[in-house]
Amino acid sequence: MNSASAAYPIGTPGTPWGDAERAEWLSRQTRQRSYESDVLSVVERLRSRFNVQEYGRLEYGPDVYPLMAIRSRDWRADRPVVLITGGVHGYETSGVHGALQFVEQQAADYAGRVNLLVAPCVSPWAYERIHRWNANAIDPNRSFRDDGQAGESAALMQLVASIDEPMLLHIDLHETTDTDETEFRPALAARDGKPFEPGSIPDGFYLVDDTESPHPEFQQALIKAVEKITHIAPADDNGEILGSPAAARGVIQYPLAQLGLCTSMTNARYRTTTEVYPDSERVTPEQCNAAQVAAVCAAIDYALAVGKPGSF
């Protein structure tokens, strides 16, 4: 768990970025991996078993990114919808690969019981550059609102709005990394002209529930499943995880709609955001992916056993 206090190298402290600072920031971003090789190739391989839909297309300079969703082939109006999203923050790797791994290895277990809708990599430009923001220095996971400025978020919202069947569950797959503290929070403070206040990174997996509509038993079902694979983040000496009071073991709550978070865009009865900690010496990338898959399976199992579509 790292912390940082150095001034960010772009901009003037106390002054929000303008076009020049954003351009300088963009000039420093380099492609480090391939969306086509890592994601699109897997989606293409899944076409034999699932329906694949291009729900949008992003253009950043010369770079064009098709936004892909995977859907149950036997979609039916009398079945509830399970929405799985990954890669809203492109640098959070297990969110992307965990979503794809679930589809490849576990989705067949739920055939005939739910309509699956999976958007495995919501932010492909950021995935390639291992970044939190899109190319306009905007955080897609603060943009799931009608006035949001991220094209990634708007495209996903339009996809979800096109679904007529009742939404039972939305699980959004994320990570909290050491670079949140060393890069992304300092960058955010610099971009907005605010002082950077160092903090700490939770050591382990945790979940984010909705302050306005909590489902504690649902969240704990996921914690119990994931702790078989990786350790759960303990609360700190103040009883907090990432500066928020721990509502239960491994669970914090955010006002989802107020913050424009991804899980605020549906009226699903069950909603949660996973947060894997990939920088621990106690986990491997394979375990991080497996933790995401375990969370998804536990969420669907709980929702099907306890929830009733249309009861929200």
Sine and cosine of phi, psi and omega as CSV:
sin_phi,cos_phi,sin_psi,cos_psi,sin_omega,cos_omega
0.00,0.00,0.91,-0.41,-0.10,-1.00
-0.97,-0.24,0.33,-0.94,0.14,-0.99
-0.70,-0.72,0.31,-0.95,-0.03,-1.00
-0.58,-0.81,0.50,-0.86,-0.01,-1.00
-0.67,-0.74,-0.09,1.00,-0.06,-1.00
-0.94,0.35,0.51,-0.86,0.04,-1.00
-0.91,0.42,0.59,-0.81,0.01,-1.00
-0.95,0.31,0.61,-0.79,-0.16,-0.99
-0.97,0.23,-0.04,1.00,-0.01,-1.00
-0.89,-0.45,0.72,-0.70,0.09,-1.00
1.00,-0.02,0.06,-1.00,0.03,-1.00
-0.96,-0.28,0.82,-0.57,-0.01,-1.00
-0.78,0.62,0.74,-0.67,0.02,-1.00
1.00,0.03,-0.10,0.99,-0.02,-1.00
-0.88,-0.48,0.85,-0.53,0.04,-1.00
-0.87,0.50,0.49,-0.87,0.00,-1.00
-0.91,0.42,0.56,-0.83,0.21,-0.98
-0.94,-0.34,-0.26,-0.97,-0.04,-1.00
-0.88,0.48,-0.60,0.80,-0.04,-1.00
-0.92,0.40,-0.68,0.74,-0.01,-1.00
-0.93,0.38,-0.65,0.76,0.04,-1.00
-0.90,0.45,-0.63,0.77,0.04,-1.00
-0.91,0.42,-0.65,0.76,0.05,-1.00
-0.90,0.45,-0.69,0.72,0.03,-1.00
-0.86,0.52,-0.72,0.69,-0.03,-1.00
-0.88,0.47,-0.60,0.80,-0.03,-1.00
-0.91,0.42,-0.34,0.94,-0.02,-1.00
-1.00,0.03,-0.14,0.99,-0.07,-1.00
-1.00,0.02,0.77,-0.64,-0.04,-1.00
-0.79,-0.61,0.55,-0.84,0.04,-1.00
-0.94,0.34,0.78,-0.62,-0.04,-1.00
-0.87,-0.48,-0.21,0.98,0.05,-1.00
-0.38,-0.92,0.14,-0.99,-0.19,-0.98
-0.92,-0.39,0.88,-0.48,0.12,-0.99
-0.89,0.47,-0.65,0.76,-0.02,-1.00
-0.89,0.45,-0.72,0.70,-0.05,-1.00
-0.96,0.28,-0.66,0.75,-0.14,-0.99
-1.00,0.09,-0.52,0.85,-0.13,-0.99
-0.90,-0.45,-0.83,0.55,-0.09,-1.00
-0.89,0.46,-0.58,0.82,0.01,-1.00
-0.91,0.42,-0.60,0.80,0.03,-1.00
-0.94,0.34,-0.69,0.72,0.03,-1.00
-0.85,0.52,-0.67,0.74,0.02,-1.00
-0.88,0.47,-0.63,0.78,0.01,-1.00
-0.91,0.42,-0.46,0.89,-0.04,-1.00
-0.99,0.13,-0.15,0.99,-0.04,-1.00
-0.85,0.52,-0.44,0.90,-0.03,-1.00
-0.94,0.33,-0.33,0.95,-0.07,-1.00
-0.88,-0.48,-0.27,0.96,-0.07,-1.00
-0.69,-0.72,0.34,-0.94,0.18,-0.98
-0.99,0.16,0.70,-0.72,0.00,-1.00
-0.89,-0.46,0.73,-0.68,-0.10,-1.00
-0.78,-0.62,0.75,-0.66,0.18,-0.98
-1.00,0.04,0.91,-0.41,-0.10,-1.00
-0.97,-0.22,0.02,1.00,0.03,-1.00
0.03,-1.00,0.09,-1.00,-0.01,-1.00
-0.51,-0.86,0.79,-0.62,0.00,-1.00
-0.96,-0.27,0.65,-0.76,0.06,-1.00
-0.80,-0.59,0.89,-0.46,0.08,-1.00
-0.84,-0.54,0.99,-0.16,-0.09,-1.00
0.87,0.50,-0.77,-0.64,-0.01,-1.00
-0.98,0.20,-0.14,0.99,-0.09,-1.00
-1.00,-0.01,0.79,-0.62,0.01,-1.00
-0.86,-0.51,0.77,-0.64,-0.07,-1.00
-0.81,-0.58,0.92,-0.39,0.16,-0.99
-0.96,0.29,0.71,-0.70,0.02,-1.00
-0.99,-0.12,0.85,-0.53,-0.17,-0.99
-0.91,-0.42,0.62,-0.78,0.11,-0.99
-0.81,-0.58,0.52,-0.85,0.01,-1.00
-0.92,-0.40,0.76,-0.65,-0.07,-1.00
-0.79,-0.61,0.47,-0.88,0.10,-0.99
-0.84,0.54,0.69,-0.73,0.03,-1.00
-0.95,0.31,-0.53,0.85,-0.03,-1.00
-0.99,-0.13,0.67,0.75,-0.02,-1.00
-0.85,0.52,0.75,-0.66,0.00,-1.00
-0.67,-0.74,0.54,-0.84,-0.08,-1.00
-0.92,0.39,-0.38,0.93,-0.05,-1.00
-1.00,-0.06,0.24,0.97,0.04,-1.00
-0.90,-0.44,0.57,-0.82,0.03,-1.00
-0.96,0.29,0.35,-0.94,-0.04,-1.00
-0.98,-0.19,0.71,-0.70,0.16,-0.99
-0.93,-0.37,0.87,-0.49,0.01,-1.00
-0.97,-0.24,0.80,-0.60,0.04,-1.00
-0.85,-0.53,0.83,-0.56,0.01,-1.00
-0.84,-0.54,0.60,-0.80,0.04,-1.00
-0.63,-0.78,0.35,-0.93,0.09,-1.00
0.93,0.37,0.39,0.92,0.16,-0.99
-0.85,0.52,-0.65,0.76,0.25,-0.97
-0.98,-0.20,0.92,-0.40,-0.16,-0.99
-0.89,0.46,-0.44,0.90,-0.05,-1.00
-0.98,0.19,-0.17,0.98,-0.07,-1.00
-1.00,0.04,1.00,0.08,-0.31,-0.95
-0.89,0.46,-0.69,0.73,-0.08,-1.00
-0.94,0.34,-0.32,0.95,0.10,-0.99
-0.90,0.44,-0.67,0.74,0.02,-1.00
-0.94,0.33,-0.80,0.59,-0.11,-0.99
-0.97,0.24,-0.46,0.89,0.11,-0.99
-0.91,0.40,-0.65,0.76,0.03,-1.00
-0.89,0.45,-0.71,0.70,0.01,-1.00
-0.91,0.41,-0.63,0.78,0.00,-1.00
-0.90,0.43,-0.63,0.78,0.06,-1.00
-0.86,0.51,-0.74,0.67,-0.02,-1.00
-0.87,0.48,-0.70,0.71,-0.04,-1.00
-0.92,0.40,-0.65,0.76,-0.21,-0.98
-0.96,-0.29,-0.45,0.89,-0.16,-0.99
-0.84,-0.54,-0.35,0.94,-0.12,-0.99
-0.85,0.52,-0.56,0.83,-0.02,-1.00
-0.87,0.50,-0.43,0.90,0.01,-1.00
-0.91,0.41,-0.34,0.94,-0.07,-1.00
-0.94,-0.33,0.14,0.99,0.03,-1.00
-0.88,0.48,0.69,-0.73,0.00,-1.00
0.99,0.12,-0.06,1.00,0.00,-1.00
-0.91,-0.42,-0.53,0.85,0.01,-1.00
-0.62,-0.78,0.36,-0.93,0.22,-0.98
-1.00,-0.02,0.90,-0.44,0.00,-1.00
-1.00,-0.04,0.73,-0.69,0.12,-0.99
-0.76,-0.65,0.90,-0.45,-0.12,-0.99
-0.82,-0.57,0.85,-0.52,0.14,-0.99
-0.94,-0.34,1.00,-0.09,-0.21,-0.98
-0.97,0.22,-0.39,0.92,-0.04,-1.00
-0.58,-0.81,1.00,0.05,-0.10,-1.00
-0.93,0.37,-0.51,0.86,-0.09,-1.00
-0.83,-0.55,0.98,0.21,-0.09,-1.00
-0.93,0.37,-0.56,0.83,0.05,-1.00
-0.87,0.50,-0.71,0.71,0.01,-1.00
-0.94,0.34,-0.53,0.84,0.07,-1.00
-0.85,0.52,-0.72,0.70,-0.05,-1.00
-0.92,0.39,-0.50,0.86,-0.06,-1.00
-0.98,-0.21,0.09,1.00,0.02,-1.00
0.79,0.61,0.81,0.58,-0.06,-1.00
-0.78,-0.63,0.29,-0.96,0.02,-1.00
-1.00,0.06,-0.59,0.81,-0.08,-1.00
-1.00,-0.06,0.18,-0.98,0.19,-0.98
-1.00,0.01,-0.13,-0.99,-0.11,-0.99
-0.93,0.37,-0.25,0.97,0.04,-1.00
-0.99,-0.11,0.25,0.97,-0.03,-1.00
0.86,0.50,0.62,0.78,0.04,-1.00
-0.91,-0.42,0.68,-0.74,0.03,-1.00
-1.00,0.08,0.93,-0.36,0.01,-1.00
-0.85,0.53,-0.49,0.87,-0.05,-1.00
-1.00,0.09,0.32,0.95,0.25,-0.97
-0.81,-0.58,0.28,0.96,-0.17,-0.99
-0.85,-0.53,0.20,0.98,0.01,-1.00
-1.00,0.07,0.94,0.34,0.02,-1.00
-0.47,-0.89,0.27,-0.96,-0.09,-1.00
-0.88,0.48,-0.51,0.86,-0.01,-1.00
-0.99,-0.17,0.28,0.96,0.01,-1.00
-0.90,0.43,0.52,-0.85,-0.11,-0.99
-0.96,-0.29,0.05,1.00,-0.01,-1.00
-0.99,-0.11,0.84,-0.54,0.04,-1.00
-0.88,0.47,-0.52,0.85,0.04,-1.00
-0.86,0.52,-0.71,0.70,-0.03,-1.00
-0.94,0.33,-0.68,0.73,-0.02,-1.00
-0.87,0.49,-0.67,0.74,0.00,-1.00
-0.90,0.44,-0.67,0.74,0.00,-1.00
-0.93,0.38,-0.63,0.78,0.04,-1.00
-0.88,0.47,-0.63,0.78,0.03,-1.00
-0.91,0.41,-0.64,0.77,0.06,-1.00
-0.87,0.50,-0.76,0.66,-0.04,-1.00
-0.91,0.42,-0.60,0.80,0.01,-1.00
-0.91,0.42,-0.36,0.93,-0.02,-1.00
-0.99,0.14,-0.11,0.99,-0.04,-1.00
-1.00,0.05,0.83,-0.56,-0.01,-1.00
-1.00,-0.01,-0.46,0.89,-0.08,-1.00
-0.95,0.32,0.44,-0.90,-0.03,-1.00
-0.90,0.44,0.69,-0.73,-0.01,-1.00
-1.00,-0.03,0.90,-0.43,-0.02,-1.00
-1.00,0.02,-0.63,0.77,-0.17,-0.98
-0.55,-0.83,0.65,-0.76,0.20,-0.98
-0.73,-0.68,0.87,-0.49,0.06,-1.00
-0.87,-0.50,0.81,-0.58,-0.07,-1.00
-0.93,-0.37,0.85,-0.52,-0.19,-0.98
-0.99,-0.12,0.87,-0.49,-0.08,-1.00
-0.74,-0.68,0.09,-1.00,0.18,-0.98
-0.72,-0.70,0.47,-0.88,0.25,-0.97
-0.92,-0.39,0.86,-0.50,-0.13,-0.99
-0.89,-0.45,0.27,-0.96,0.09,-1.00
-0.88,0.47,-0.49,0.87,0.02,-1.00
-0.94,0.34,-0.26,0.97,0.16,-0.99
-0.83,0.55,-0.63,0.78,-0.06,-1.00
-1.00,0.04,-0.53,0.85,-0.08,-1.00
-1.00,0.00,-0.40,0.92,-0.05,-1.00
-0.79,-0.61,-0.82,0.57,-0.27,-0.96
-0.97,0.24,-0.62,0.79,0.07,-1.00
-0.95,0.30,-0.64,0.77,0.13,-0.99
-0.86,0.51,-0.64,0.77,0.03,-1.00
-0.90,0.43,-0.66,0.75,0.01,-1.00
-0.88,0.47,-0.71,0.70,0.02,-1.00
-0.88,0.47,-0.68,0.73,0.00,-1.00
-0.91,0.42,-0.71,0.71,-0.01,-1.00
-0.84,0.54,-0.64,0.77,-0.08,-1.00
-1.00,-0.06,0.03,1.00,0.02,-1.00
0.94,0.35,0.53,0.85,-0.03,-1.00
-0.90,-0.44,0.39,-0.92,0.05,-1.00
-0.94,0.33,0.59,-0.80,0.08,-1.00
-1.00,0.08,0.80,-0.60,0.01,-1.00
-0.94,-0.35,0.95,-0.30,-0.05,-1.00
-0.86,0.51,0.57,-0.82,0.05,-1.00
-0.68,-0.73,-0.44,-0.90,0.02,-1.00
-0.69,-0.72,0.33,-0.94,-0.03,-1.00
-0.97,-0.25,0.76,-0.65,0.01,-1.00
-0.88,0.48,0.68,-0.73,-0.01,-1.00
-1.00,-0.05,0.99,0.13,0.05,-1.00
0.64,-0.77,-0.02,-1.00,-0.04,-1.00
-0.98,0.17,0.62,-0.79,0.13,-0.99
-0.49,-0.87,0.14,-0.99,-0.04,-1.00
-0.82,-0.58,0.42,-0.91,0.07,-1.00
-0.88,-0.47,0.90,-0.43,0.04,-1.00
-0.99,-0.11,0.09,-1.00,0.00,-1.00
-1.00,-0.09,0.85,-0.53,0.03,-1.00
-0.83,0.56,-0.62,0.78,-0.11,-0.99
-0.99,0.15,-0.35,0.94,-0.04,-1.00
-0.51,-0.86,0.93,0.36,-0.08,-1.00
-0.96,0.27,0.50,-0.87,0.10,-0.99
-0.74,-0.68,0.98,0.19,-0.14,-0.99
-0.89,0.46,-0.62,0.79,-0.01,-1.00
-0.91,0.41,-0.63,0.77,0.06,-1.00
-0.87,0.49,-0.75,0.67,-0.02,-1.00
-0.87,0.49,-0.65,0.76,-0.03,-1.00
-0.93,0.36,-0.49,0.87,0.07,-1.00
-0.88,0.47,-0.60,0.80,0.03,-1.00
-0.95,0.31,-0.66,0.75,0.02,-1.00
-0.86,0.52,-0.69,0.73,-0.02,-1.00
-0.90,0.43,-0.57,0.82,0.02,-1.00
-0.96,0.29,-0.67,0.74,-0.09,-1.00
-0.96,0.28,-0.51,0.86,-0.06,-1.00
-0.92,0.39,-0.19,0.98,0.12,-0.99
-0.97,0.26,-0.26,0.97,-0.08,-1.00
-0.92,-0.40,-0.66,0.76,-0.01,-1.00
-0.57,-0.82,0.28,-0.96,-0.10,-1.00
-0.98,0.21,0.48,-0.88,-0.02,-1.00
-1.00,-0.06,0.67,-0.74,-0.03,-1.00
-0.92,0.39,0.80,-0.59,0.08,-1.00
-0.99,0.15,0.42,-0.91,0.14,-0.99
-0.93,0.36,0.47,-0.88,0.02,-1.00
-0.99,0.14,-0.15,-0.99,-0.07,-1.00
-0.90,0.44,-0.32,0.95,0.06,-1.00
-1.00,-0.06,0.11,0.99,-0.03,-1.00
0.96,0.28,0.44,0.90,-0.08,-1.00
-0.85,-0.52,0.38,-0.92,0.18,-0.98
-0.82,-0.57,0.88,-0.48,-0.02,-1.00
0.82,0.57,0.63,0.78,0.08,-1.00
0.99,0.13,0.03,1.00,0.02,-1.00
-0.90,-0.43,0.62,-0.78,0.02,-1.00
-0.85,0.52,0.71,-0.71,0.06,-1.00
-0.95,0.31,0.89,-0.46,0.02,-1.00
-0.97,0.26,-0.45,0.89,0.05,-1.00
-0.26,-0.97,0.01,-1.00,-0.01,-1.00
-0.86,0.52,0.88,-0.47,0.06,-1.00
0.95,0.31,0.33,0.94,-0.06,-1.00
-0.70,-0.71,0.76,-0.65,0.20,-0.98
-0.85,-0.52,0.16,-0.99,-0.02,-1.00
-0.78,-0.63,0.67,-0.74,0.11,-0.99
-0.82,-0.57,0.48,-0.88,0.16,-0.99
-0.97,0.23,1.00,-0.03,-0.22,-0.97
-0.84,0.54,-0.76,0.65,-0.06,-1.00
-0.92,0.39,-0.65,0.76,-0.01,-1.00
-0.86,0.50,-0.59,0.80,-0.03,-1.00
-1.00,0.02,-0.14,0.99,-0.02,-1.00
0.94,0.34,0.56,0.83,-0.04,-1.00
-0.99,0.16,0.37,-0.93,-0.11,-0.99
-0.83,0.56,-0.67,0.74,-0.07,-1.00
-0.96,0.27,0.02,1.00,0.06,-1.00
-1.00,0.03,-0.11,0.99,-0.18,-0.98
-1.00,0.04,-0.06,1.00,0.06,-1.00
-0.86,-0.52,0.24,-0.97,0.12,-0.99
-0.98,-0.20,0.45,0.89,0.02,-1.00
-0.84,0.55,0.63,-0.78,0.02,-1.00
-0.89,0.45,-0.66,0.75,-0.04,-1.00
-0.93,-0.36,0.82,-0.58,-0.02,-1.00
-0.63,-0.78,0.65,-0.76,0.06,-1.00
-0.36,-0.93,0.41,-0.91,0.13,-0.99
-0.89,-0.46,0.83,-0.56,0.08,-1.00
-1.00,0.10,0.49,-0.87,0.07,-1.00
-0.68,-0.73,0.99,-0.14,0.06,-1.00
-1.00,0.10,0.54,-0.84,0.06,-1.00
-0.94,-0.34,0.99,-0.10,-0.12,-0.99
-0.99,0.15,-0.18,0.98,-0.10,-1.00
-1.00,0.00,0.03,1.00,0.04,-1.00
-0.94,0.34,0.61,-0.79,0.09,-1.00
-0.94,0.33,-0.16,0.99,-0.07,-1.00
-1.00,-0.06,-0.01,1.00,-0.02,-1.00
-0.75,-0.66,0.38,-0.92,0.10,-0.99
-0.92,-0.38,0.28,-0.96,0.09,-1.00
-0.83,0.56,-0.59,0.81,0.01,-1.00
-0.90,0.43,-0.63,0.78,0.05,-1.00
-0.92,0.38,-0.59,0.81,0.04,-1.00
-0.89,0.46,-0.72,0.69,0.06,-1.00
-0.88,0.47,-0.68,0.74,-0.01,-1.00
-0.90,0.43,-0.57,0.82,0.05,-1.00
-0.90,0.44,-0.64,0.77,0.04,-1.00
-0.90,0.44,-0.69,0.72,0.01,-1.00
-0.89,0.46,-0.68,0.73,0.01,-1.00
-0.88,0.48,-0.64,0.77,0.03,-1.00
-0.90,0.44,-0.69,0.73,0.01,-1.00
-0.88,0.47,-0.74,0.67,-0.02,-1.00
-0.89,0.46,-0.68,0.73,0.01,-1.00
-0.90,0.44,-0.61,0.79,0.00,-1.00
-0.91,0.42,-0.71,0.70,0.00,-1.00
-0.92,0.40,-0.68,0.73,0.00,-1.00
-0.86,0.52,-0.71,0.70,-0.01,-1.00
-0.91,0.42,-0.72,0.69,-0.06,-1.00
-0.89,0.46,-0.63,0.78,0.01,-1.00
-0.95,0.32,-0.56,0.83,-0.04,-1.00
-0.98,0.22,-0.56,0.83,-0.16,-0.99
-0.93,-0.38,-0.64,0.76,-0.12,-0.99
-0.98,0.18,0.43,-0.90,0.09,-1.00
-0.81,-0.59,0.88,-0.47,0.00,-1.00
-0.80,0.59,0.69,-0.73,0.02,-1.00
1.00,0.02,-0.03,1.00,-0.05,-1.00
-1.00,-0.06,0.04,1.00,0.01,-1.00
-1.00,0.08,0.00,0.00,0.00,0.00
